[in-house]
């Protein structure tokens, strides 16, 4: 993007995400890229496996960006909908 005044700055994990994609939860397939954060449109529980290997189920409020390095979002036990991965 040519009008980005921050293009010459190095990105870090503290930088705001600059990419996003809808996530379809799956019990058998990891995400194609680990997230830096997730967001949901409808609140509920999200079962997630983090890049470190831990699997937890968290309550996620709608409209809040949760900084999670997710490797997989599970279908089982996930009740939140319209999940978006940010990186």
C-alpha positions, 0 to 999 in steps of 0.5 A: 500500500503506497499511502502507508506512512509506517511501511518502513517500520519493522513489524513486531508482535506489538504491532497491530495486525495488518491481515485478517481472514475468516476461520472455519473451526476444524477438529482435524486441520490446523490453521494455514498460518498461526494467528496473532489474535482472534475476534468474534462477532457472536460471543461464546466459547472458543476451543483453541490449540496455541502454538505452544501446544496447549489446548484450552477453551476460552470465553470470547466476548464479541468485538474484542480482539484477543491476542492468541497465537492459535494453531487450531480453532476446534469445532468441538466445544466452540460456540462463538461464531464468525471467528476472524484470525488476525496477523 
